């Protein structure tokens, strides 16, 4: 299942997802905001923070991460309420 979030809130759910990122194997076109297809436009947005974790976060953890970033009181990397991924 895949659940996208925007600013910490669920914006959809796909229960038909059957592939895990690890199933992709070695990849060569790993971009943020760019497609492997030449005709697709680039993402028209800023992406100054990008993290990859080894486990899924709960909805509460996603909301906490979003509030940490939105508050800008501390940086993403040092926010004291930032959840930690489980090993």
N, C-alpha and C positions, 0 to 999 in steps of 0.2 A: 504494500500500500504506500502511496506517496501523498504527502500533505504539504502543499506550499503555504508559506506565511508571508504576510506583508505587515511590517511594523509590529510583529508579535501576534497578529490575529490570523486565524485560519481563513484562507480564501478559497479553499476547495479541497477535495479528496479524490484520489484515484485508487479504487480498490482493485483495479485490473492489472496493476503493475506486477510483473513477474520476474524482473531482472534486478540483480544487485549490482552495484558499481564494481565489485570484485569480479563479476562475471564478464566484464568487458575485456579483461586481460590487459596487455600492453597497448596503450593508445598513443597516437602521434599528433593529434590535433586537439590539444587541450587548452582552449582559450576561454576567457571570461568576456562575454559580450560580443562574440564573433562566431559566425557559423562556419561549418566546413564547406558550405555551398557558396560559391563566388557571388551569386546574385542576391544573396540575403544582405539586408542592411546591418550595420553594426548597432549595438545597443546604444541608445541615446540616453545615457545616465552616467552617474559617477559610481565607481566601485573602488573605494579606497581601503576597504577592509574585506578580506576573504579568508576564511578558516576552513580547514577540513578536519573533521573529527572521525574517530574510529567507531562511533556508536551513534544511535539516534537519540535526540533529546525529547523529553516530554513536552507537551504544550506549555506547561508552566515554565520549564527551563527556557524555551524559545521566547516566551513573553519577558522573562527576566533579562535575557540577552538584549532583546529589542529595547527595553526600558533603559538598560545600561548605556547603550549606544545613543538613544534619543536624548537622554538627559545631558550628555556631554560634560557631566561633572568630573568624570575621570575618563581615561582612554579605555578603549575596548579591552586591551590587554591587562589592565590593572583594576578594572571594576571589581570591588570587593564582593558583589553579589553574583558575579559571573559563575554559572554552573560549570562543573568539570565533567568531561566525558569519562565514562567508566572504561577501564582497560579491557 
